[in-house]
Structure formats: C-alpha cells, structure tokens
Amino acid sequence: MEKENADDKILSYNDVVLRRSDLDILNGPYFLNDRIIEFYFSYLTSCYPSNDILLVPPSIAFWIKECPDVASLKDFVEPLHLPQRKLIIFPINDNADVTMVEGGSHWSLLAFERNANVFVHHDSSGGINNADAKRVYRAVISYTSSDASYAECSSTPRQMNGYDCGLHVTAIARSICEWYGSDGAKDVKELWFSDVKEKCTPSIVAKMRNEILELVLSLMVKQ
C-alpha cells in the first residue's frame, strides 16, 4: 500500500487544489493557511454566483498589498474588474515578506461595499492588521471608488485564542455574502455589522473548522 504523504492532492475544487496537510490543519487547532481560505472563498463564490461579488484569493490580496510598482499593479488588478464590482472581499495577512510562501501570523478581512462607498476592516484581534488593510485600501481605491472611505469595525467579535483568526475571516465573509444575497445591500447605513456580530461569535466561529472539514470530505467523495 502506498504511504500517504502530506503533499498528496486530495481535492481539486474550481481552481483550488487541497492537499492532505490541509486536512491536518482542519482536524487540529491550527492557523488556517492560504489554500484553505482560498478554497472556502471559492466555495462562497459558487454559493453566491454574481458578477457583482468578488472574493479575492489570499495570494492576489497579498500581491496587491506588497506590489512595489504602480504599473505592475494596474496590469495585475485590471482582470479583476474592480470598477464593476459592488461587493469585494479581501483576506488580509500581516506577512510582508514576498519571498516567504504562506507566511504571516494573523488574518483579517477587508470588505468594500459600493452603495455605501466604504471599505470596512474586520479584525478579530482588535485592529492589529489595520496598517496592512490600509495598504490594500490605498492600492485599490483608484480602481473601486476614488472617494471611498475606510472604517475599522469596532464591533467585530474577538477571537479567544491565537489561531482562529482565519476561521473568523471565513465566518465573516460568509455572513457578508448572506447579507448581500438577502438584498441587504439596500441598507447602506447599518450594512452587515449586526449580522456579523450575531453570526460570528467565538462559539459559532469554532464550529467553522469542522464545517469546512466536512465540506472538503463531502466534495472528496463526489470527485
């Protein structure tokens, strides 16, 4: 019998490939990596298929944040069609080393809502990724809305440990997509804040790990 390897491919979903080591991360209390977040963002995209919504993969959000050249950034973001999007969700990582694959130690989420003309940063550790989120905001504002404001959401539920930040990002992204899908986009005053506060509590977020694991296992059976 062939020995299982951590690098073995276990699932191809849309453009995302998960490996056996990703199952280990989901089975244990570990920091989520780029692949798992990209997988879940791709899943949400399938659940809410609309040209209005864009969930940006972690690798692309990272490059936008760290891109050293304005011309290169333009060539990179134009295929994303940011001016046509009404809801854009970016996963924010505090890694600043472009030579380090899947580096960093904290995830947060930045969301742009066109009707409200605002970028909102959700950080489960109280804003420690604020500077990183603002770098993405400054990099893309000319492609979204040149006068869009930036806000730090102080009511974002806090994580209870040092490794569930990525789960908070997946739960918040799901909550925002649900809000938008239920025609919440008409509410430009309150936005999705009450939904996130209600649906992204530490206990609900803790269940996300097993929900994502079960989703992966179910898709593995079908492929």
PyMOL commands that set and color helices and strands:
alter all, ss='L'
color gray80, all
select helices_A, chain A and resi 20-27+34-47+58-66+70-80+82-84+130-144+165-181+184-186+193-199+202-222
alter helices_A, ss='H'
color red, helices_A
select strands_A, chain A and resi 9-13+16-19+53-55+87-93+107-113+118-122+149-152
alter strands_A, ss='S'
color yellow, strands_A
deselect
rebuild
show_as cartoon
